[in-house]
Every structure is written in structure tokens, then in C-alpha cells.
Amino acid sequence: MKVGFLILCHTDPVHIGRLARRLADTEQFYVLIHVDRKAEETVFRREIPESSQIRWIEEREDCKWGRMGTVRAELKLLEAGVGAGCDRLVLLQGLDYPLKSNEEILAFFREHPETEYLRACRISDSQDEYHYRRCRRYWMLNNSLPARLWNRLNDYHPFYIRSGCYRERKTSYPCYWGSAQWALTADCGAFILNFVKEHPGFVRYYSHIFPCDETFFASILYNSAYMERTATGGPEPEERYLVNWRNLHYFEYPKQIRIFREEDYEFLKRRPELFVRKVCTGQSDGLLHMLDEKAGWRDGRQTASDMRRTAGAHIKKGEESS
């Protein structure tokens, strides 16, 4: 099995380098990286060695949160992963990191070769404003003055002018919302790419939904037979808040997504999820060292200070056990 990791990033090139090197350390893992067009790509490339297992998306998109640029970037990553012959396609956002070893991650996907990991609920006919506002409002997602004025007014006095369901000829495609992270089989990924090419009206429709990355892929998958291959066998009951739609990632989202640190290690190592979000250089270094040590991985580009820290941890551990 060949697993493709689709990394969408815009910041923290040191962490992206560590993430890519960790994943590419396994022969069956293939890493594809899209750097936001607003970021300087060369600083990311300096952190990552040349490797046949790592590929960069050359034609980059402007990835503003919740807008179609992010979806287009994910589609390019998906296309590259399918084209590279990957059997499994796993979307990672830049500040993610494995909670399990590469061997455990590979074993997990080998045990579930046909399961689509994308959780969602149907919101087109929801009676909960938290849900239906995502598909019934019309957003003008560009930087023009009329668009900014319209969106500001739409924030304070919502205009529910859409049915919440994309229609094409006699076919209706209800809207689904759920996890922004997903892990799809190659044939499901190819289906999504083909659907996008054959239904340009669908893409235009979702270009005016916010946030569209949380609805676009779910709405394609759950309007197809692939929904029966999801981990739950279909859409789930409505539930508010993204933390209730954790998929293969563990994250916490009180008011903003929490950054995990070294003191969270004992809790995180017991989590069943494969990945954690979010971590970053400087604040999560101790946690990342401990996760790497647990996974049996040593970064070939560890700094001298990193090595001293790891050695110190071993000494302390030995003193405690003696």
C-alpha cells in the first residue's frame, strides 16, 4: 500500500520540514506539499531534502481560510496523489503531526483499505441556524468594496436567499458539513476529481458558501455511493462545533484551536487518533521530541541542543527508575 500525505501549509517551515522528513522515512509513504501562494516557498524547501518520496505543487493557490482557493489547493494535492499511484490520500494541514508511529499508521490503513474517513451531516434541510447558515447564505468571497459591504451586512442581517441544495437539471445535491480533514481511497479521490470536471456549476455554487472547505468535499462524497463506505456507513445526526467531528485528528477548539505542548504528552499518547492538531516550532518542541522517541524515529537534522535535550530526558528517566 502506498499512502500519500497531502500537506497544505502556509507557515512554520521548520515544522513542515520535520513533518515531511518524519513521513518520508517510510518507504510506502509519499509526501505532497502545497505552500500558500502568499508565503515564500524557498524557506520551506530549505528545510526538506531532495527525495523521490517528496513532491511540491508548483502551481500554487492563495489559500484564505474557508474560501475556494483552499479547495483548489486541496484538489491539486488530490490530483497529484492520484497521479502518483497512491492507494490512500490523507489531508494534513501544516500544523499537524503523527501521534502514532509510521508503522502503526500504515497498519491502520492496511486494516481499513476501503473505508472513507470523512464525517458529515446533512444540513440542507436543517432547522438549526448554526447549520443552515452555511448553505443558505450567499457570500461574495473576493476583496472588492461591494463584496466587503455585502458580507458585512450579511453578518449582521443574514440573507438566507439560497435553498441550501445545488440543483443541476433534474438532480439535486443536498449540502453536507463536517470534518475539514479527511483520508480517502484513491478511487474515491479520482471520483471527486472527475465530478469536479463534469460539474463546473457545483464549483461555482460552493464558491459562494463559507466556509466551503468544510462542505465541498463532504457534499460530493455524501451525494455518491461512497458515503456507504464511510466509517459510519453514511451521514451522521446533526451536531454543532467541529470538535464533535474529529476524524483521524485530535484537536481542541475552545475559542481558537489549542496548541499542544510537552505537558500534554501523557494525555495524547493514549488517544486513538492517528494525528494531533495543532503543534508548532518553539511551543511544541518537547512534545514532538517525545512523540518521535515513542515512534522510534530520530530526525537526521536534529540540532545539538535537541540532542542534549533528548539525552537529558533519558538521564532523568533513568534516575526516576533507579
N, C-alpha and C positions, 0 to 999 in steps of 0.2 A: 504493500500500500504506500502510495506517495501522498503526503499531506502538504498542502500549500497554505502558508500563513500570509494573509493579505494585510499588510501593516499600513494603516492610514495615520500619518503623523504631520505635525507642524512645529513641534518644539522639543527641547531636551535631546539634542543629537547624541550626547553621551549615553543616555539610557537607550535610545534606539539602537545604537551600536551594540550595547550589551545584549539587548533582546535578540537582535539578528544573529549575533555570534552564538548565543546560547542555543537558539533553534537550529541553526545551520550545522551544529556539532553532530547532528544525527543524519545519517545518510539518506533516510527516507523523507526528510523534511526539506521543503523548498520555500524560500522566503522572497516575497514580492513587496516592494516598498513604494508607496506614493507619498511624496513630500508636497505639502500645500504650496501652491504657486507663490504665495506671499512670503514664503520662507526661503532662505539661502540654502540651496541643496548641497553645495560643496562642503559645508560644515558637517553634514550628515555623512557624506561619502568618506570623509577623512576618518570617521570612526569605524568604518566597516571594511574589512579586507576583501580583495577581489576573490570571488568564489563562483563556481559553476552552479551553486545552490542558491545564489542571491541575484535577484534581478530588480532593476529600477524601472519605474514607469516614466518614460521620457516626456510624454505629453501630459503636463500636469494641470490640475484644476484648482480654481480658487474655492477653498472649502470653508465657507461660512456656515456656522452651526445651523442645522435644521433646513438648509437650502439645497437646491438641486445640484449645486457644484459638488457637494459631498457625495450625493448619489452617483453622479457621473464618475467621480473618482473611484467609488466602490465598484462600479460596473467595469471600469478599465482594469482594476485589480482582478475582478472575477474573470474577465475575458483572458487576461494573461495567465491566470491559474488553470483555466480550462485548456488553453492552448499549450501549456507546458505539460499536459497529461496528468495533472494531479487528480487523485481519486476523491479527496476530501478538501474543502475550501473553508478556511477558518478566518473570519474577520477579526483583526485585533486593532484597537485604537492605540495610539502611540504610548500611552502611559499604563499599558497592561504588562503583566509578567506571569510566567507559569508558576502555579502553586505546586504542580506535580513535576516529576522528572520527565524528560523526553520519552523515556521508555514507557512510563505509565500513560502518557498522553497517546502515544502510538498504540498501545494495547487497548485503550478505551475505544478509539475509533475502529480498530480491527474487530472489536466485540460488537460494534454497532455500525456495520458498514453501510446500511441503507436508511438510517434514521436522519431526518432533517431536524436540526436544532435551531428552531426559530419559533418562539412562543408568541401567541397573539390572541386577541379577542375581536369580535366583530363590533364596530362602532357606528356603522351607517344608520342603524335604526335605534341607537341608544337613547334612553331618556335622561341620561346623566350628562349635564353640561360639560363636565370635565372631559368626557369622551367625545361628544358630538361636535364640540367646538373645533376639534382637529380636522374634521372633514366637511363641515358645513359653512365655515367662513371662507372668504376669498381674500387671499393675501397677494399684494404686489411686491414681490421679493427682489427689488432692484434698488439702486441708490438715488433714483430721481426724486425731485422735490414732490411731485404729485403722489408718488408711491409712499414716501415717508409720511405725508399728510394723511393719506388713506389709511395706512397701517396704524398710525397714532389714534385716529378716530375709531378704527376697528377695535383697538384695545379697550377704549373707554365705553364705546357704544357698539357692541358686536353686531355685525351684519350677517345673519345666518341666511345667506342667499343661495346656497347650494343644497342639493338633495342629499349629499354625502355618499353618492353612488355614481361611479363613472359608467356611462352608457355608450355603447357602440353598436349601431344598427339595432338589432333586437336583443342584444346581450347586455346584461347588467353586471357590473363588477363591484360588489359591496366593498367598503373600506375596512381594513383591519389595522389594529395598532398593537404594538408590543415591544419586544426586546430589540434594541438597536444592534446588538451583537448577534452574530449567527455563525453556524457551522453547517455547510450544505454539502451534499454529494455532488460529484461532477455532473451527473446527468440533470440534476435539479438546477445547477448553475447554468448549464447550457440551455435549459428550458427558459430560464429567466432572460438570458441574453437574446434568445430568439423571439420571445414575447415582446421585448422592448423594440426590436427592429420591426416587428409586424404591427405594433400598436403605438404609433407616434402620438396619437391623441391621448393615450393613457399618460404618457410622459408629460405632455402639456398640461393635463389636468392636475397632476401631482406637483407641477412646478408652482402651483398657487396654494399648496397645502403647507402648513407649518406645524410641527417640524416634519418635513417629508421623509427624512431618512428612517423615522420610526414607523412609517406607514407604507412606503413604496414597496419594499421587498416582501413585507408581510402580505400586502394586498395581492401581489402576483401569486405568491405561493399558495395562499389560502383560497384563491379562486381557481385552483387547479387540483388535480388528483394527488399532488404531492402533499397536500395537507393531511392525508391519511397516513403518511409516513413520518409525521412529526412525533416527538416523544410522547405527546398526549393523544395522538390519533385524531387531531382536529382542533378547532378553536376552543378556547377556554372561557369560562364565565368572566364577565367584566370585573376588573379590579383596578383601582386607582394606583398611581405612582409607579415609577419604573422599578423601584426596589422589589416590587411584587412580581416582576417579570424577569428576575435573574435567570439566566440561561446556563451557560458554562462558565460565567464570570461571577465572582463575588465582589460586590461593591456596596457601599453605604452612601445614602443621599439624603442627609437631613435637610440642609438648605443649599449646600453645594456638595459635589462629590468629595468624600473624605480621602485624604492622603494617608496611606498606611505607613507605619514606622516600625522600628525594631521591637518595640514593646508589644506589637500585635502578633508576633511570630507564633507564640504558643496557641493562640486562637486560630490563626489562619492555617496552620499546618494540619488542623483537624477538619477543615472544611472539605466537602466532597467536590467542589467545583475545580475545574482544571486551571483557571486563571484568576488573577486578582486585578482589580482596578480601583484606585489608581495609585501608582508609585512614581517617585521622581528622584533624580540625582540630588544629593545633598540632604534630603529629608528621609529617604528610604534606604540609604546605603547599607546600614546594618541589617535590615530585613532582607535585602536582596542577597547579601553575602550568606546569610543563614539559609535562605531558600536554595541557593546554589550548592551550599555544602550538603544540605539534606538530599539534593538531587545527585550528588556525586560529581558535580561539574566545577572545574577550575578555569576561570577566564584566562586565556593566554596573555591578555593585555592588562592583567591586574597590576596596579601600581605598587610601589614599595610600601606605601602607607597602608594599602589594602591588605597586603600580605602580613604586615606587622599586626594589623587588627585581627586577622584570622588566627595568627599564631597566638596572640593574647587570649583569644576566646578559647583555644584549645588548652592553654595553661590553666585558665580559670576553671574550665570544666574538669580538668584533672585534679585540681586542688579540692573541688567540691566533692569529688567521688572518693578521695583518699581518706 
